[in-house]
């Protein structure tokens, strides 16, 4: 122990068996350090190989080298822990300072409210006198109410702009550190060493407002540079143009900005802002960047309205950046907007009237972006991946919005307005998707068609639905359309360096990178054996670059996105990208805390199809959740084929809508088993009947009870929660599964929607299939069979061991064979 401790401290000593210390030479340490950076934990074989390859280490025993690596890992762990604790200490110190300032602000707010309360009480006592005296001289006003306009007219001269800027600065500081806005802590956001800071939202003010106070590891100047470059960190920002800029006598700058924000869905117009931004340094060394909208009340310079945009208002907002002792900065971020909710359908107004949503979407995003620049955002990854993620997101936003200044024009409707078609054949658009191939193949087209639609979803969490769409592409995608889209970029073998990934029913997902902070990740999806589209010769595999956001239902997220684009085998940073995908935005502020396994109704529910056959469940303890899904798919085509491509695109998007509706219906929470007082669980009559047939048939053939059924709980509910996997398959030549309880779905790693795509033979290995086919006839003859313990496979290819399995024939009330049921006892993943 003493030897290991000493080596851990000094790094150049080694403990011998006799307790003496032997020092390594600098050359030996250099060789060992070089190997450590290549492989921190080398195997015994690798250590022996090192001794052979480095003659300088020949006098050292392998055991001694093993001890050196153990001590080196120990020092590295201690160093990281010390660094982490120092960072936590700095953050706690800064957080303590922020909390003290917040406490002072609240004390001032309390004093102000006490004063106002006393004033209004006095006014109430003098009500009679105030109402009888109508002379102007007797009018009483407090210091908080003005008879003159709050923003007196100013001019567009430098002096006038400076006056507006100074007023903006004062109002912003009163929100950031004062009592101008009544701030309340955002639900679920408590300050601490692992939080981004103190997050607050407004209560009872005009528009929506949010504030974050936190510590960032950058100096104030660098923070200001990042914050000013809004398109680089805010993906909903289409552009920020600096129209004019002038310097002030105090060393500050005034900028006139025109900013455009994308609309998140096809159901709402985009927003734009005409802004003044003022950057200045305060006497204490703090850097301030504040902004506000310019409007007619200030008589400043004006900006005419733009087509496709609704002019929104940014009330005094900005960033107060103060240098922090020991490095870094303490930052106060305030966003205060009036997003003109009158301009959107009523169902979407929560998106434009929620301060919580503003905090999640912008204020917190800013803080996360700059809090740890080497770790957050896209983490320690190549900058190219970050650029690709922005490229995918921007391309999808452009498709959803379809701005005319980008060359998009709308096609005539076919009489049903559920799907909107836009076309773009502008030279700029086609240059962006520069199709040129080294193998001489011609371009697939000279125009782009976009088919987009939005739909309202109820009672299905966005994260769960999006996760299903990601993992079960075959449920909604058409492989022929995938082949057509891939032909536009000549998709071939992917040259991206990616690790091995998991298989999801005909697709292999290869992770590229992810970030916990933003709950998003990028991946390459390999679609296997896609085949041909019409008479085009296609490779057997297709690759998609895919961006996923908001797939964790327990994380704070404003939306869930699945955006993808086919990529060429010679993929490069400037390669053509034609994004398609889904965006699901929750419209309710309530958090969904129920189980992620929403496939509680039986497979027969999907077969029945009618919504009226589904029990809605008891919603007394939880309100229904609403969300809006936006779908956008782009297709490259030749101009002479526009009519045919338009028909194909409409049909395809409509088929996707139908598939999504079917999946959403199946994933909708039915509160199955969530209320102990329920007399019977929700579910269809067919489901209840099937559960009864399964148990009766097992008892008939096996002479024992399948379930320990006691009390008033229904058979269906007990079967669903049975610990052993129970699965039913059809009586076809190639049996496929039609029902599984929760344990069965967990074992197969699937959902009831995709269960019917899994055949019985697919879950067994070769030996298991031989045994199954040899003994399966017994089930039809004697009604049951028993299988010894073995290995089967989940739908994702993971091996599952089971102690034993039993199969029996399920008969209906007329004693006719209905299906075959299996139960896998004591199963577990290997």
C-alpha positions in Angstrom: 0.0 0.0 0.0 2.9 2.4 0.9 4.6 1.6 -2.4 1.5 2.2 -4.4 0.8 5.5 -2.6 4.3 6.7 -3.2 4.2 5.8 -6.8 0.8 7.4 -7.2 2.3 10.7 -5.9 5.6 10.8 -7.6 4.9 8.9 -10.8 8.5 7.9 -11.4 9.0 5.2 -8.7 8.1 1.5 -8.8 7.4 -0.8 -5.9 9.6 -3.9 -5.8 8.5 -7.1 -3.9 11.1 -6.4 -1.2 9.6 -3.0 -0.5 12.5 -1.0 -2.1 11.9 1.8 -4.6 13.4 1.8 -8.1 13.2 4.9 -10.2 12.3 4.8 -13.9 14.6 6.7 -16.3 13.0 9.6 -18.2 13.2 7.5 -21.4 11.3 4.7 -19.7 8.6 7.1 -18.4 8.3 8.6 -21.9 7.7 5.2 -23.4 5.2 4.2 -20.8 3.3 7.5 -21.1 3.1 7.1 -24.8 1.5 3.7 -24.4 -0.8 5.0 -21.7 -2.2 7.7 -24.0 -2.8 5.0 -26.6 -4.3 2.4 -24.2 -4.8 3.3 -20.5 -5.5 -0.2 -19.5 -3.3 -2.6 -21.6 -3.8 -6.3 -21.4 -1.1 -8.7 -20.2 -0.3 -9.6 -23.8 0.0 -5.9 -24.7 2.3 -5.3 -21.8 4.6 -8.1 -22.8 4.5 -6.8 -26.4 5.6 -3.4 -25.1 8.6 -5.0 -23.4 9.6 -6.7 -26.6 9.2 -3.6 -28.8 11.0 -1.2 -26.3 14.4 -2.6 -25.4 14.6 0.3 -22.9 12.0 -1.6 -20.8 13.6 -5.0 -21.0 14.9 -4.9 -17.5 11.4 -4.3 -16.0 9.2 -7.2 -15.1 5.6 -7.3 -16.6 4.2 -7.2 -13.0 6.1 -3.9 -12.4 4.7 -2.4 -15.5 1.2 -3.5 -14.5 1.7 -1.6 -11.2 2.9 1.5 -13.0 -0.3 1.6 -15.1 -2.4 1.1 -12.0 -0.7 4.0 -10.3 -0.9 6.1 -13.5 -4.7 5.5 -13.7 -4.9 6.4 -10.0 -3.2 9.7 -10.6 -5.4 10.5 -13.6 -8.5 9.8 -11.6 -7.3 11.9 -8.7 -6.4 14.8 -11.1 -9.9 14.7 -12.7 -11.6 14.5 -9.4 -9.6 17.5 -8.1 -10.4 19.4 -11.2 -14.1 18.6 -10.9 -14.2 19.6 -7.2 -12.5 22.9 -8.0 -15.0 23.6 -10.8 -17.9 22.7 -8.4 -16.4 25.0 -5.7 -16.1 27.9 -8.2 -19.6 27.3 -9.3 -21.0 27.1 -5.8 -19.2 30.3 -4.9 -20.7 32.1 -7.9 -24.1 30.6 -7.2 -23.9 31.8 -3.6 -23.2 35.3 -4.8 -26.1 35.1 -7.2 -28.4 33.8 -4.5 -27.4 36.7 -2.2 -28.1 39.1 -5.0 -31.4 37.5 -5.6 -32.2 37.7 -1.9 -31.5 41.4 -1.9 -33.7 41.8 -5.0 -36.5 40.0 -3.3 -36.1 42.1 -0.2 -36.4 45.2 -2.3 -39.5 43.8 -4.0 -41.1 43.0 -0.6 -40.4 46.6 0.6 -41.9 47.9 -2.6 -45.0 45.8 -2.2 -45.4 46.9 1.4 -45.1 50.5 0.3 -47.7 50.0 -2.5 -50.0 48.2 -0.1 -49.8 51.1 2.4 -50.3 53.6 -0.4 -53.4 51.9 -1.9 -54.8 51.4 1.6 -54.6 55.2 2.2 -56.1 55.8 -1.3 -59.0 53.6 -0.3 -59.6 55.6 2.8 -59.7 58.8 0.8 -61.9 57.4 -2.0 -64.8 59.7 -1.2 -62.7 62.9 -1.4 -61.0 61.7 -4.5 -64.3 61.1 -6.4 -65.9 64.4 -5.4 -63.0 66.6 -6.3 -62.7 66.6 -10.1 -60.1 69.4 -10.5 -56.8 68.6 -12.1 -54.8 69.9 -9.2 -56.2 67.3 -6.9 -55.2 64.3 -9.0 -52.8 62.1 -6.9 -50.3 59.8 -8.6 -47.5 57.6 -7.2 -44.0 57.4 -8.4 -44.9 54.3 -10.4 -47.6 55.9 -12.6 -46.9 58.6 -15.2 -49.4 60.8 -17.1 -46.8 61.3 -19.9 -46.1 58.5 -22.4 -43.5 56.0 -21.2 -41.5 56.4 -24.4 -41.6 60.0 -25.5 -41.0 60.5 -29.3 -37.4 60.6 -30.3 -35.6 61.0 -33.7 -33.4 58.7 -35.8 -30.3 60.8 -35.3 -27.3 59.4 -33.4 -28.4 61.4 -30.3 -31.9 60.1 -30.6 -30.7 56.5 -31.0 -28.4 56.9 -28.0 -31.3 58.2 -25.9 -33.3 55.0 -26.9 -30.2 52.9 -26.1 -29.7 54.4 -22.6 -33.4 53.9 -21.8 -33.2 50.3 -23.0 -30.1 49.7 -20.8 -31.9 51.1 -17.8 -35.0 49.0 -18.3 -33.0 45.9 -19.0 -31.0 46.3 -15.8 -34.2 46.8 -13.8 -35.3 43.4 -15.1 -32.0 41.6 -14.7 -31.2 42.7 -11.2 -34.2 44.8 -10.1 -37.9 44.5 -9.5 -39.3 45.7 -12.8 -40.6 42.1 -13.4 -42.1 39.8 -10.9 -39.9 36.7 -11.3 -40.9 33.2 -10.0 -38.7 30.2 -10.0 -39.3 27.9 -13.0 -40.9 24.6 -11.9 -38.4 21.8 -11.7 -35.4 24.0 -12.0 -33.5 24.2 -8.7 -30.1 25.9 -8.4 -27.2 23.7 -7.6 -23.7 22.6 -8.8 -25.2 20.5 -11.7 -27.7 23.1 -12.8 -27.2 25.8 -15.5 -28.1 28.5 -12.9 -31.1 30.2 -11.4 -34.0 30.0 -13.9 -37.0 32.2 -13.4 -40.1 33.1 -15.5 -42.3 36.1 -15.4 -45.6 36.4 -13.5 -48.3 38.8 -14.7 -46.3 41.0 -17.1 -46.9 41.9 -20.7 -45.9 39.2 -23.2 -43.6 36.4 -22.1 -40.3 36.7 -20.2 -37.6 34.5 -18.8 -34.4 35.0 -16.9 -31.3 32.9 -16.2 -28.4 33.7 -13.9 -25.4 31.4 -14.0 -21.6 30.9 -14.2 -19.8 30.3 -17.5 -16.2 29.4 -18.1 -15.4 32.2 -20.6 -14.3 35.8 -20.3 -17.0 38.4 -20.8 -15.7 39.5 -24.3 -15.9 36.0 -25.6 -19.3 35.5 -24.1 -20.6 38.6 -25.8 -19.2 37.5 -29.2 -21.1 34.2 -28.9 -24.3 35.8 -27.8 -24.3 38.4 -30.6 -23.9 35.6 -33.2 -27.5 34.4 -32.6 -27.8 32.1 -35.7 -24.8 30.0 -34.6 -26.6 28.8 -31.4 -30.3 29.5 -32.0 -31.5 27.2 -34.7 -34.9 28.9 -34.9 -33.1 32.0 -36.1 -33.0 32.3 -39.8 -30.9 35.4 -40.1 -29.7 38.5 -38.3 -28.6 41.4 -40.6 -26.8 44.4 -39.2 -28.3 47.4 -41.1 -26.3 50.1 -39.4 -23.7 50.5 -36.7 -22.3 53.5 -34.9 -20.0 54.1 -31.9 -20.9 56.1 -28.8 -18.8 58.5 -26.8 -18.5 56.1 -23.9 -16.9 53.4 -26.0 -20.1 51.5 -26.7 -21.8 50.5 -30.0 -25.3 50.9 -31.2 -26.5 48.5 -34.0 -29.7 48.4 -36.0 -30.7 44.8 -36.6 -33.3 43.0 -38.7 -33.9 39.4 -37.4 -36.0 36.6 -38.8 -37.2 33.5 -36.8 -38.5 30.4 -38.4 -42.0 29.2 -37.7 -42.0 25.9 -35.9 -45.0 24.5 -37.8 -46.8 25.0 -41.1 -49.8 26.3 -39.2 -48.2 29.6 -38.1 -46.3 32.4 -39.9 -42.7 33.2 -39.2 -41.7 36.1 -36.9 -39.4 39.0 -37.6 -38.0 41.8 -35.4 -36.7 45.3 -36.1 -34.2 45.9 -33.3 -31.7 48.2 -31.6 -28.8 46.6 -29.9 -26.6 48.5 -27.5 -23.3 47.2 -26.2 -21.5 49.0 -23.4 -19.1 48.6 -20.5 -20.2 49.6 -17.1 -18.1 51.3 -14.4 -17.6 48.0 -12.5 -16.2 46.4 -15.6 -19.4 44.5 -16.5 -20.2 44.1 -20.1 -23.8 44.7 -21.2 -25.5 43.7 -24.4 -29.2 44.9 -24.4 -31.8 44.9 -27.2 -35.3 46.2 -27.9 -37.7 46.5 -30.8 -38.0 49.9 -32.5 -41.6 50.9 -33.2 -43.6 54.0 -34.0 -43.8 55.1 -30.3 -40.1 56.0 -30.3 -40.2 57.8 -33.7 -37.0 56.0 -34.6 -36.0 54.5 -37.9 -38.5 52.1 -39.3 -38.4 48.8 -41.3 -41.3 48.0 -43.7 -43.1 44.7 -43.1 -41.9 41.6 -44.9 -43.9 39.0 -46.8 -44.6 35.7 -44.9 -43.6 37.3 -41.6 -45.5 38.7 -38.6 -43.7 41.6 -36.9 -43.1 40.6 -33.2 -41.8 42.8 -30.4 -38.7 42.3 -28.3 -39.1 44.3 -25.1 -35.9 45.4 -23.3 -33.9 42.3 -23.0 -30.2 41.3 -23.1 -27.2 40.0 -21.2 -25.3 41.3 -18.2 -21.8 39.7 -18.2 -19.6 40.3 -15.1 -16.1 39.0 -14.7 -15.8 36.4 -12.0 -12.9 35.9 -9.5 -10.8 33.0 -10.6 -11.8 33.2 -14.2 -15.0 32.9 -16.1 -18.1 35.2 -16.0 -21.3 35.5 -14.2 -24.1 36.1 -16.7 -27.6 37.4 -16.3 -29.8 36.6 -19.4 -33.3 38.2 -19.9 -35.6 37.5 -22.7 -38.9 39.5 -22.9 -41.1 39.2 -26.0 -44.5 39.8 -27.3 -44.9 37.1 -30.0 -48.3 38.3 -31.3 -50.3 35.2 -30.4 -53.4 36.6 -32.1 -51.9 35.6 -35.5 -51.9 31.9 -34.9 -54.8 29.4 -34.5 -56.1 29.2 -30.9 -54.8 25.7 -30.4 -51.2 26.9 -31.0 -51.4 29.9 -28.8 -49.8 28.2 -25.8 -46.6 28.1 -27.8 -46.6 31.9 -28.0 -48.0 32.7 -24.6 -45.8 30.5 -22.4 -42.9 32.0 -20.4 -41.8 28.5 -19.5 -41.5 27.6 -23.2 -39.5 30.7 -23.9 -37.1 29.8 -21.0 -36.6 26.3 -22.4 -36.3 27.3 -26.0 -34.0 30.4 -25.9 -32.9 31.6 -22.4 -31.7 28.2 -21.2 -30.4 27.2 -24.6 -28.1 30.3 -24.5 -26.8 29.4 -21.1 -26.2 25.8 -22.1 -24.4 26.8 -25.2 -21.8 29.0 -23.5 -21.6 27.4 -20.0 -19.0 24.8 -21.0 -17.9 25.4 -24.6 -15.6 22.4 -24.7 -18.2 19.9 -23.4 -21.7 21.1 -24.1 -23.2 21.8 -27.5 -21.9 18.9 -29.5 -19.2 17.9 -27.0 -15.7 17.0 -27.9 -16.4 16.2 -31.5 -15.3 17.4 -34.8 -16.7 20.8 -35.7 -18.0 19.3 -39.0 -20.6 17.3 -37.0 -21.9 20.4 -35.4 -22.1 22.1 -38.8 -23.9 19.1 -40.2 -26.5 19.2 -37.5 -27.2 22.8 -38.1 -27.3 22.1 -41.9 -30.0 19.4 -41.3 -32.0 21.6 -39.0 -31.8 24.7 -41.2 -32.8 22.6 -44.3 -35.8 21.2 -42.5 -36.8 24.7 -41.3 -36.6 26.1 -44.8 -38.8 23.3 -46.1 -41.4 23.8 -43.3 -41.5 27.6 -43.9 -41.1 27.7 -47.7 -40.2 31.3 -48.1 -40.8 33.0 -51.4 -37.4 34.8 -51.3 -35.8 31.4 -51.3 -37.6 30.5 -54.6 -40.4 28.4 -53.2 -43.8 28.6 -54.9 -47.0 26.7 -54.1 -48.7 24.1 -56.4 -52.4 23.9 -56.8 -54.3 21.8 -54.4 -56.0 18.6 -55.5 -59.2 19.6 -53.6 -58.0 18.2 -50.2 -55.9 20.7 -48.3 -54.3 18.3 -45.9 -51.0 18.3 -47.7 -49.3 21.4 -49.1 -46.9 21.1 -52.1 -44.2 23.6 -52.8 -41.6 23.6 -55.7 -38.3 25.3 -56.0 -36.3 25.4 -59.2 -34.3 28.5 -58.5 -30.6 28.5 -59.4 -29.6 29.2 -55.8 -31.5 26.2 -54.5 -30.0 23.9 -57.1 -26.5 25.2 -56.5 -27.0 24.3 -52.8 -27.6 20.7 -53.8 -24.8 20.6 -56.4 -25.2 17.2 -58.0 -22.0 16.1 -59.6 -20.5 12.6 -59.5 -17.1 11.4 -60.3 -18.5 8.3 -61.9 -20.2 10.2 -64.6 -23.8 9.6 -63.6 -26.1 12.5 -64.5 -28.1 14.5 -62.0 -31.5 13.0 -61.0 -33.3 16.3 -61.4 -33.2 20.1 -61.7 -36.0 21.0 -59.1 -37.0 20.2 -55.6 -40.6 19.5 -54.5 -41.6 19.7 -50.8 -44.7 18.0 -49.4 -45.6 19.1 -45.9 -48.5 18.8 -43.5 -49.3 19.3 -39.8 -51.6 17.3 -37.6 -52.9 17.5 -34.0 -52.1 14.5 -31.7 -53.7 13.8 -28.4 -52.7 11.6 -25.5 -49.4 10.4 -26.9 -46.1 11.7 -25.5 -43.9 13.2 -28.3 -40.7 11.5 -27.1 -42.3 8.0 -27.2 -43.9 8.5 -30.6 -40.7 9.9 -32.1 -38.6 7.0 -30.6 -41.0 4.6 -32.2 -40.7 6.3 -35.6 -36.9 6.2 -35.3 -36.7 2.5 -34.3 -39.5 1.1 -36.5 -39.0 2.9 -39.8 -40.8 0.0 -41.7 -44.0 1.0 -40.0 -44.3 4.2 -42.0 -41.6 4.5 -44.6 -41.8 3.2 -48.2 -38.5 1.5 -49.3 -39.2 2.5 -52.9 -39.4 6.2 -52.0 -36.2 5.8 -49.9 -34.5 4.4 -53.0 -35.8 7.3 -55.1 -34.6 9.9 -52.6 -31.2 8.2 -52.3 -30.8 8.1 -56.1 -30.7 11.9 -56.1 -27.4 11.8 -54.2 -26.2 8.5 -55.5 -26.1 6.9 -52.1 -23.4 4.3 -51.9 -21.1 2.7 -49.3 -20.8 5.3 -46.5 -17.2 6.5 -45.9 -18.0 8.1 -42.5 -16.0 6.6 -39.7 -18.8 5.2 -37.5 -18.9 2.5 -34.9 -21.1 -0.6 -35.0 -24.7 0.0 -34.2 -28.0 -1.7 -33.2 -30.3 -3.3 -35.7 -33.9 -2.2 -35.8 -36.0 -4.3 -38.3 -34.2 -3.8 -41.6 -32.2 -0.8 -40.5 -28.9 -0.4 -38.7 -28.4 2.7 -36.6 -24.7 3.8 -36.3 -24.2 6.4 -33.6 -22.0 9.4 -34.5 -22.2 11.6 -31.5 -24.7 12.8 -28.9 -25.1 15.4 -26.2 -26.9 14.9 -22.9 -27.4 18.6 -22.3 -29.5 19.1 -25.5 -30.9 15.6 -25.5 -30.0 15.2 -29.1 -27.7 13.0 -31.2 -26.6 12.3 -34.7 -26.3 9.0 -36.4 -26.0 7.2 -39.7 -28.9 4.9 -40.6 -28.1 2.0 -42.9 -31.2 0.7 -44.7 -30.5 -2.8 -45.7 -31.6 -4.5 -48.9 -33.7 -1.7 -50.1 -33.6 -2.9 -53.7 -34.8 -1.0 -56.8 -37.1 1.8 -57.5 -38.9 1.3 -60.9 -36.1 0.7 -63.4 -33.3 2.5 -61.5 -30.3 0.4 -60.5 -29.8 1.0 -56.8 -27.3 -0.3 -54.3 -28.7 -2.9 -51.9 -28.0 -0.6 -48.9 -28.9 3.1 -48.4 -27.4 5.5 -45.8 -29.2 8.3 -44.1 -27.6 11.1 -41.9 -30.1 11.5 -39.1 -30.6 14.0 -36.3 -32.7 13.1 -33.3 -33.8 15.5 -30.6 -36.0 15.2 -27.5 -36.3 11.4 -27.4 -36.0 11.3 -23.6 -39.5 11.8 -22.2 -38.1 12.7 -18.7 -35.9 15.5 -20.1 -36.9 19.2 -20.4 -37.5 19.7 -24.1 -39.5 22.0 -26.3 -40.0 19.5 -29.1 -39.0 16.1 -30.4 -37.4 16.0 -33.9 -36.4 13.3 -36.3 -34.6 14.9 -39.3 -32.8 12.8 -41.9 -31.3 13.0 -45.4 -29.8 10.5 -47.8 -26.0 10.8 -48.1 -23.5 9.9 -50.8 -20.8 7.4 -50.4 -18.2 10.1 -50.9 -19.8 12.1 -48.2 -18.2 15.5 -47.5 -19.0 18.7 -45.6 -20.4 20.4 -48.7 -22.3 17.4 -49.9 -25.9 17.8 -51.0 -28.4 17.5 -48.2 -32.2 17.3 -48.7 -33.6 17.0 -45.2 -37.0 15.4 -44.5 -38.5 14.4 -41.2 -40.9 15.0 -38.3 -41.2 17.6 -35.6 -43.6 17.1 -32.6 -44.2 20.1 -30.3 -46.2 19.6 -27.1 -49.0 22.1 -26.5 -49.5 21.4 -22.8 -47.2 22.4 -20.1 -48.0 19.4 -17.9 -45.3 16.8 -17.5 -46.1 13.2 -18.5 -44.7 11.1 -15.7 -46.3 7.7 -16.6 -44.6 4.7 -17.9 -42.9 4.8 -21.3 -44.4 1.5 -22.3 -47.7 2.7 -23.8 -48.5 -0.4 -25.7 -51.1 -1.6 -23.3 -54.1 -2.4 -25.5 -53.8 -5.7 -27.3 -53.0 -6.3 -30.9 -56.7 -6.8 -31.7 -57.1 -3.1 -31.0 -55.1 -2.3 -34.2 -57.2 -4.8 -36.1 -60.5 -3.4 -35.0 -59.2 0.1 -36.0 -62.2 2.2 -35.0 -61.4 4.7 -32.3 -64.8 4.1 -30.7 -63.8 0.6 -29.8 -61.0 1.9 -27.6 -61.6 2.6 -23.9 -60.6 6.1 -23.1 -59.6 5.3 -19.6 -60.1 7.4 -16.5 -58.7 10.8 -17.1 -59.8 12.3 -13.8 -56.3 12.2 -12.4 -54.5 13.5 -15.5 -55.5 15.9 -18.3 -55.2 14.9 -21.9 -52.0 16.0 -23.6 -51.9 17.7 -27.0 -49.1 18.1 -29.5 -48.8 19.2 -33.1 -46.7 17.2 -35.5 -45.2 18.8 -38.6 -44.1 16.5 -41.5 -42.0 17.7 -44.4 -40.5 15.6 -47.2 -38.4 16.8 -50.1 -37.9 15.2 -53.5 -35.5 16.1 -56.3 -37.0 15.6 -59.7 -36.9 16.6 -63.4 -39.2 19.4 -64.4 -41.1 17.4 -67.0 -42.0 14.9 -64.3 -43.5 17.4 -61.9 -47.1 16.2 -62.1 -46.2 12.6 -61.5 -43.9 13.5 -58.6 -46.5 15.7 -57.1 -49.1 12.8 -57.1 -46.5 10.5 -55.6 -45.5 13.0 -52.9 -49.1 13.6 -51.9 -49.9 9.9 -51.6 -46.7 9.2 -49.7 -47.2 12.0 -47.1 -50.9 11.0 -46.7 -49.8 7.4 -46.1 -47.3 8.6 -43.5 -50.1 10.6 -41.8 -52.3 7.5 -41.7 -49.4 5.4 -40.3 -48.6 8.0 -37.6 -52.3 8.2 -36.6 -52.4 4.4 -36.3 -49.2 4.3 -34.2 -50.3 7.2 -32.0 -53.5 5.5 -31.3 -51.7 2.3 -30.2 -49.2 4.3 -28.1 -51.8 6.4 -26.4 -51.8 5.8 -22.7 -54.8 3.9 -21.6 -54.0 4.1 -17.8 -53.9 0.3 -17.9 -53.3 -0.8 -14.4 -52.4 2.7 -13.2 -55.4 3.0 -10.8 -55.7 0.4 -8.1 -59.3 1.0 -7.7 -60.4 0.0 -11.2 -62.8 -2.8 -11.3 -61.6 -3.9 -14.7 -58.7 -2.6 -16.8 -59.4 -0.7 -20.0 -59.1 -2.6 -23.2 -61.4 -4.0 -25.9 -63.9 -6.8 -25.4 -61.8 -8.9 -27.8 -58.7 -8.4 -25.5 -60.7 -9.5 -22.4 -62.0 -12.6 -24.3 -58.5 -13.5 -25.6 -57.1 -13.4 -22.1 -59.9 -15.7 -20.8 -59.3 -18.2 -23.7 -55.5 -18.3 -23.0 -56.0 -19.1 -19.3 -58.8 -21.6 -19.9 -56.9 -23.5 -22.5 -53.7 -23.6 -20.4 -55.7 -25.1 -17.5 -57.4 -27.7 -19.8 -54.2 -29.0 -21.4 -51.7 -28.6 -18.5 -53.9 -29.4 -15.6 -52.7 -26.3 -13.7 -53.5 -22.6 -13.5 -51.4 -20.1 -15.6 -52.2 -17.2 -13.3 -52.6 -16.8 -9.6 -55.9 -14.9 -10.0 -57.3 -13.5 -6.8 -59.6 -10.7 -5.8 -61.5 -8.5 -8.2 -58.8 -7.8 -10.7 -59.7 -8.9 -14.2 -57.9 -11.8 -16.0 -56.6 -9.4 -18.6 -54.9 -7.2 -16.0 -53.3 -10.1 -14.2 -52.1 -11.6 -17.5 -50.6 -8.3 -18.6 -48.5 -8.0 -15.4 -47.5 -11.7 -15.3 -43.8 -11.9 -14.7 -43.2 -14.6 -17.4 -43.4 -13.7 -21.1 -46.6 -14.7 -22.7 -46.9 -14.5 -26.5 -49.5 -15.7 -29.0 -48.9 -16.5 -32.6 -51.2 -17.2 -35.6 -52.0 -20.6 -37.0 -50.5 -19.8 -40.4 -47.9 -21.6 -42.4 -45.4 -19.0 -41.2 -46.7 -18.1 -37.7 -46.4 -14.5 -36.7 -47.0 -13.0 -33.2 -50.4 -11.4 -32.6 -50.2 -10.6 -28.9 -47.7 -10.4 -26.0 -48.0 -9.2 -22.4 -45.7 -6.6 -21.0 -43.0 -9.1 -20.2 -43.2 -10.6 -23.7 -42.8 -7.1 -25.3 -39.9 -6.4 -23.1 -38.3 -9.8 -24.0 -38.7 -9.2 -27.7 -37.8 -5.5 -27.3 -40.7 -4.4 -29.4 -44.2 -2.9 -29.2 -47.6 -4.2 -30.0 -47.6 -2.1 -33.2 -44.5 -3.9 -34.5 -45.3 -7.3 -32.9 -47.1 -8.6 -36.0 -43.9 -8.1 -38.1 -42.0 -10.7 -36.1 -42.4 -14.3 -37.1 -42.0 -17.2 -34.7 -39.0 -18.7 -36.4 -37.1 -15.4 -36.2 -36.7 -15.5 -32.4 -35.0 -18.9 -32.4 -31.5 -19.7 -33.4 -30.8 -22.6 -35.8 -30.9 -25.3 -33.1 -34.0 -23.8 -31.6 -35.8 -23.8 -35.0 -34.9 -27.4 -35.6 -36.4 -28.4 -32.2 -39.4 -26.2 -32.7 -40.3 -27.6 -36.1 -39.7 -31.2 -34.9 -42.0 -30.8 -31.9 -44.5 -28.2 -33.1 -47.0 -30.8 -34.5 -47.5 -32.0 -31.0 -49.2 -28.8 -30.1 -52.0 -29.5 -32.7 -52.2 -33.2 -31.8 -52.0 -33.3 -28.0 -52.6 -29.6 -27.4 -49.3 -28.7 -25.8 -45.5 -29.2 -25.8 -42.6 -28.3 -23.4 -39.3 -27.0 -24.5 -36.1 -27.2 -22.5 -34.2 -24.1 -21.6 -32.3 -22.4 -24.3 -31.5 -19.2 -26.1 -33.9 -17.1 -28.3 -33.4 -13.6 -29.9 -35.1 -10.3 -29.4 -36.2 -8.2 -32.4 -33.0 -6.3 -32.0 -30.8 -9.4 -32.1 -30.0 -9.6 -28.4 -29.8 -13.2 -27.0 -32.3 -14.0 -24.3 -32.0 -17.1 -22.1 -35.0 -18.9 -20.6 -35.3 -21.7 -18.1 -38.0 -23.5 -20.0 -40.9 -22.8 -22.4 -44.4 -24.1 -22.8 -46.6 -23.9 -25.8 -50.3 -24.8 -25.9 -53.2 -24.5 -28.3 -55.7 -21.8 -27.5 -59.3 -22.7 -28.3 -62.3 -20.4 -28.4 -65.8 -20.9 -26.9 -66.7 -23.2 -29.8 -63.6 -25.3 -29.1 -62.0 -24.3 -32.4 -58.3 -23.6 -32.5 -57.7 -19.8 -32.3 -53.9 -19.4 -31.9 -50.8 -20.9 -30.3 -49.6 -19.5 -27.0 -46.1 -19.6 -25.6 -44.8 -18.7 -22.1 -41.1 -18.3 -21.5 -40.3 -18.9 -17.9 -37.5 -17.1 -16.0 -36.1 -15.3 -19.1 -33.3 -12.8 -19.0 -31.0 -11.0 -21.4 -27.6 -12.7 -21.8 
